Amino acid sequence: MKPLFWAGSTLQDLRAFPEDARRIAGHELHLVQQGLEPDDWKTMAGVGPGVYELRIRTAVEHRVFYVAKFAEGVYVLHAFQKKTQQTAQRDLEVARERYREVLRQRRGASRTPRR
């Protein structure tokens, strides 16, 4: 099972979800960690290659963006409440920046000599 890596404030943001949305998000991420397909998702190529969106439908819509294509784990990029039909530009920008940061960190880690 792949570990989860939380970008920015994503863990705190997810913990702020209502209990039912938090429970669903946790279950869906657990499926992803096991290499399984979550129940309700879509690709988010506009954020970055390999980025997916978990769609959490309760009384209020929530979304979790993640990337699971790396061998070392699943990177959870952004968790937020969706207030309109279309994803807000601000949320897309947050996810894109966090994706770029994950790539920078991974490149830096690959250059670090191992002892």
Secondary structure, 3 states (H helix, E strand, C coil): CCCEEECCCHHHHHHCCCHHHHHHHHHHHHHHHCCCCCCCEEECCCCCCCEEEEEEECCCEEEEEEECCCCCCEEEEEEEEECCCCCCHHHHHHHHHHHHHHHHHHHHHHHCCCC
